[in-house]
Amino acid sequence: MILRAFAAFGFALALAACDVTPVSGPVSGSGPVTSQSQMSPSARQNARSFVRVVSRLEPVAEQECRARTRNVNCDFNIVVDDRPDQPANAYQTLDRQGRPIIAFTLSLIDDARNEDELAFVMGHEAAHHIAGHIGRQQQNAVAGAVIFAGLATLSGGDASAVRSAQELGAQVGARSYSKNFELEADALGTVITKRAGYDPLRGAEFFTRIPDPGDKFLGTHPPNSARLDTVRQTVAGL
C-alpha cells in the first residue's frame, strides 16, 4: 500500500543509491501534503507512474518473498518520504512490528526517467528484505565490535579504549559485506522487476547517471560497472 500522499515534485534532480536502514518505527513524511489539483502536470504524471509501478510490482515482490523465505513478514508497505529537501534516495527498513517498508523520496520519483527505473529500484529494495540484509548487517556489526573490543583488551586498553574499539569494530563489521549485499539485491531485484513485467536492463540505466563510488575499501556500494554487469548476467540467466 502507499502510505503517504504526494507532495510537490520540485526538488533538485539527482539519484542516489539505496541504503539499508534499520529503524524502530515506521517511516512517514513530515512535509506539507499537496493535493493532485495543486500539482504541476509533470508531478501528476510522476505520481500516476509511481502508483502504477506499486500496483504491479508489490504483489510480485511479496510472492517472491513468500517463496524464498520462512517465518518472514512479506507484507511490504511502500511509502513516500515527503520530507522537504531530501536527496534522491530509496531505502528499505522495518517498523516496530517487523513489517518491511520501502521508502522513496520525492526527488527520486521526480528524477526517474521511466517506470522501468522506478520498478528496478523498488525491486532492489524489496530484495534487501527478502535476503535478510538488515539482520545480516547487524550480525556483522556485533561480530566486529566483539573482535575489536577483544583486541583492545588484550593490548591493555582501558575502558574508554575498549568502547572506542567496539564502535570502530561495529562500523567495520557493518560495512564489510555491504557491497555484496548491494550486488545480491541487484540480482534478485532484476528477477522481481522482470516478473512484474518491466525491463530491468532499461531500469538499471540510472547507474549510468549517478556518481560512481569506485571500489573503495570498506565502501558501502560497489562500482556502477559491477552492478550493471550483475543485472546483465541475471537477465541472461532468465
C-alpha positions in Angstrom: 0.0 0.0 0.0 1.1 3.6 -0.4 1.1 5.3 3.0 1.7 9.0 2.2 0.1 11.3 -0.2 2.2 13.1 -2.8 3.7 16.5 -2.2 5.0 18.9 -4.8 7.7 17.4 -7.1 10.2 20.3 -7.3 13.4 19.3 -5.7 16.9 19.2 -7.5 17.4 16.3 -9.8 19.8 13.7 -8.6 19.8 10.0 -7.9 21.4 8.2 -5.0 21.9 4.5 -4.5 19.9 2.9 -1.7 20.6 2.5 2.0 19.7 -0.5 4.2 18.5 1.3 7.3 17.0 -0.5 10.4 14.8 1.8 12.5 12.5 1.3 15.4 9.4 3.0 14.0 7.6 3.4 10.7 8.7 5.8 8.1 6.5 8.7 7.2 6.9 12.1 5.7 6.6 15.3 7.6 6.4 17.8 4.9 3.3 19.6 3.5 0.9 17.4 1.6 -0.2 18.8 -1.7 -3.4 17.7 -3.5 -3.2 16.5 -7.0 -5.1 19.6 -8.2 -2.2 21.7 -6.9 0.5 19.6 -8.7 2.1 20.5 -11.9 1.3 18.3 -14.9 4.7 16.6 -14.7 4.2 16.0 -11.0 0.8 14.4 -11.6 2.3 12.1 -14.2 5.1 11.1 -11.9 2.6 10.3 -9.2 0.5 8.2 -11.6 3.6 6.3 -12.8 4.6 5.6 -9.2 1.2 4.2 -8.3 1.1 2.0 -11.4 4.5 0.5 -10.5 3.5 -0.1 -6.9 0.3 -1.9 -8.0 2.2 -4.2 -10.4 5.4 -4.8 -8.5 4.3 -5.1 -4.9 2.4 -8.4 -5.3 5.3 -9.9 -7.3 7.8 -8.9 -4.6 5.5 -10.4 -1.9 5.2 -13.6 -3.9 9.0 -13.9 -4.2 9.4 -13.1 -0.5 7.0 -15.9 0.5 8.6 -18.4 -1.9 12.2 -17.7 -0.8 11.8 -17.2 3.0 10.2 -18.8 6.0 8.6 -17.0 9.0 9.4 -13.6 7.4 6.9 -10.8 7.2 6.3 -10.3 3.4 3.6 -7.6 3.6 5.5 -4.7 2.1 4.5 -1.2 2.9 5.6 1.1 0.2 5.7 4.7 1.3 6.7 8.2 0.0 9.1 10.1 2.2 7.8 13.6 1.6 10.1 15.5 4.0 11.4 18.7 2.3 14.8 18.8 0.7 15.6 15.1 1.0 18.1 13.9 -1.6 17.0 11.4 -4.3 17.1 8.1 -2.4 15.2 4.9 -1.7 15.8 2.6 1.3 14.4 -0.4 3.0 13.7 -0.6 6.7 11.4 -2.2 9.2 8.7 -0.9 11.5 8.4 -1.9 15.2 6.4 -5.0 14.3 8.9 -6.1 11.8 6.9 -5.1 8.7 9.1 -4.3 5.7 9.0 -0.7 4.5 10.3 0.6 1.2 10.6 4.3 1.1 11.1 6.6 -1.9 11.9 10.3 -1.6 10.1 12.7 -3.8 13.2 13.7 -5.7 14.0 10.1 -6.7 10.5 9.7 -8.1 10.9 13.0 -9.9 14.2 12.0 -11.4 13.2 8.6 -12.7 13.1 8.7 -16.5 10.6 5.9 -16.9 8.6 3.3 -14.9 11.3 0.7 -15.5 13.7 2.7 -13.4 11.1 3.0 -10.6 10.4 -0.7 -10.8 14.0 -1.7 -10.7 14.7 0.5 -7.6 11.6 -0.9 -5.9 12.6 -4.5 -6.7 16.1 -3.8 -5.5 14.8 -2.6 -2.1 12.4 -5.5 -1.8 15.3 -7.8 -2.4 17.2 -6.4 0.6 14.4 -7.5 2.8 14.0 -10.9 1.2 17.7 -11.6 1.5 17.6 -10.6 5.2 20.3 -7.9 4.8 19.3 -5.8 7.8 19.7 -8.8 10.1 22.9 -9.9 8.5 24.3 -6.4 8.7 23.5 -6.2 12.4 25.2 -9.6 13.0 28.3 -8.4 11.2 28.4 -5.2 13.3 28.1 -7.2 16.5 30.9 -9.6 15.4 33.2 -6.7 14.5 32.5 -5.0 17.9 33.4 -8.2 19.8 36.6 -8.8 17.8 37.9 -5.2 18.1 37.0 -5.0 21.8 38.8 -8.2 22.4 41.9 -6.9 20.6 41.8 -3.7 22.7 41.5 -5.7 25.9 44.4 -8.0 25.0 46.6 -4.9 24.2 45.9 -3.5 27.7 43.4 -0.8 26.7 41.3 0.9 29.4 37.5 1.0 29.4 37.5 4.1 27.1 39.8 2.4 24.6 37.6 -0.7 24.6 34.5 1.3 24.0 36.1 3.1 21.1 37.3 -0.2 19.7 33.8 -1.6 19.9 32.4 1.4 18.0 35.0 1.1 15.3 34.6 -2.7 15.1 30.8 -2.3 14.6 31.3 0.2 11.8 33.9 -2.1 10.1 31.7 -5.1 10.5 28.6 -3.4 9.1 30.5 -2.3 6.0 32.5 -5.5 5.4 29.8 -7.2 3.2 27.7 -4.2 2.2 29.0 -4.3 -1.4 28.0 -7.9 -1.7 24.6 -7.1 -0.3 24.1 -4.5 -3.0 25.0 -6.9 -5.7 22.7 -9.6 -4.2 19.9 -7.1 -4.2 20.6 -6.1 -7.8 20.4 -9.7 -8.9 17.2 -10.5 -7.1 15.8 -7.1 -7.9 16.3 -7.9 -11.5 14.3 -11.0 -11.2 11.4 -9.2 -9.4 11.5 -6.4 -12.0 11.3 -8.8 -14.9 8.5 -10.9 -13.4 6.5 -7.8 -12.7 6.6 -7.1 -16.5 9.2 -4.4 -16.5 12.6 -4.2 -18.3 15.4 -4.4 -15.7 18.1 -3.5 -18.3 16.3 -0.3 -19.0 15.6 0.2 -15.4 19.3 -0.2 -14.4 20.3 2.6 -16.8 20.2 5.0 -13.9 23.6 3.6 -12.9 25.0 5.4 -15.9 23.8 8.8 -14.4 24.8 8.6 -10.8 28.3 9.2 -9.4 30.5 6.1 -9.5 31.6 5.1 -5.9 34.5 3.2 -7.4 35.8 0.3 -5.4 36.8 2.0 -2.1 38.0 -0.1 0.8 35.0 -0.6 3.2 32.8 1.4 0.9 29.1 0.7 1.1 28.4 0.4 -2.6 30.2 -1.4 -5.5 31.3 0.2 -8.7 28.5 1.0 -11.1 30.0 -1.2 -13.7 29.9 -4.2 -11.4 26.2 -3.5 -10.7 25.4 -3.2 -14.4 27.3 -6.5 -15.1 25.2 -8.2 -12.4 22.0 -7.1 -14.0 23.1 -8.1 -17.5 24.2 -11.6 -16.2 21.0 -12.1 -14.3 18.8 -11.2 -17.3 20.9 -13.5 -19.5 20.2 -16.3 -17.0 16.5 -15.6 -17.1 
